[in-house]
Amino acid sequence: MNINFLGFYFFYLFFFFLDVIFYIKNILCYVLLFLITYTSLQNIFRSANTSTHTHKHPKTHTRAPIEKNRILEIQKFLVARNIL
């Protein structure tokens, strides 16, 4: 009688700890899923913010005169070629 009771007790403990282990595993999976979605959403919003606010970047203000200078140089070159 005692041996059967101990076997049932260890059987119960085994499944109890198995249940606890799977419970902890599920919590860790939910935490990992939350971290993955949080970082991906953060990256999505960060990329959306940078794409909508590119006009505030200082490089865009210096691009226009450089492009004008290049166009003027190309025009001068073409005029010089036509004269020659």
C-alpha positions in Angstrom: 0.0 0.0 0.0 2.8 2.4 0.9 4.7 1.7 -2.3 1.7 2.4 -4.5 1.1 5.6 -2.7 4.7 6.7 -3.2 4.5 5.8 -6.9 1.3 7.9 -7.3 2.9 10.7 -5.4 6.1 10.7 -7.6 3.8 10.4 -10.7 1.9 13.4 -9.5 5.0 15.4 -8.7 6.5 14.5 -12.1 3.5 15.9 -14.0 3.3 18.9 -11.6 6.9 19.9 -12.3 6.3 19.2 -16.0 3.3 21.6 -15.9 5.4 24.2 -14.1 8.2 23.9 -16.7 5.7 24.3 -19.6 4.1 27.2 -17.8 7.5 29.0 -17.5 8.2 28.1 -21.1 4.9 29.7 -22.2 5.7 32.8 -20.3 9.1 33.0 -21.8 7.6 32.5 -25.3 5.1 35.3 -24.7 7.9 37.6 -23.5 10.0 36.7 -26.5 7.1 37.3 -28.8 6.4 40.7 -27.2 10.1 41.7 -27.5 10.1 40.7 -31.2 6.9 42.6 -32.0 8.0 45.6 -29.9 11.3 45.9 -31.7 9.8 45.4 -35.1 7.2 48.0 -34.5 9.8 50.4 -33.2 11.9 49.8 -36.4 8.8 50.4 -38.5 7.9 53.6 -36.8 11.5 54.8 -36.8 11.8 54.2 -40.6 8.4 55.9 -41.1 9.6 58.9 -39.1 12.8 59.2 -41.0 11.1 58.8 -44.4 8.5 61.5 -43.6 11.0 64.0 -42.1 13.8 63.8 -44.6 13.2 67.5 -45.6 14.5 68.6 -42.2 17.9 66.9 -42.8 20.7 69.4 -43.5 22.0 67.4 -46.4 18.9 68.1 -48.5 19.5 71.9 -48.3 23.0 71.6 -49.6 22.0 69.3 -52.5 20.2 71.9 -54.6 23.2 74.3 -55.1 25.5 71.3 -55.9 23.1 70.1 -58.5 22.8 73.7 -60.0 26.6 73.9 -60.2 26.8 70.6 -62.0 24.2 71.7 -64.4 26.0 74.9 -65.1 29.3 73.0 -65.6 27.6 70.6 -68.0 26.1 73.6 -69.9 29.5 75.3 -70.1 31.0 72.1 -71.4 28.3 71.8 -74.0 28.7 75.4 -75.1 32.5 75.0 -75.3 32.0 71.9 -77.4 29.6 73.6 -79.7 31.9 76.6 -80.2 34.8 74.3 -81.0 
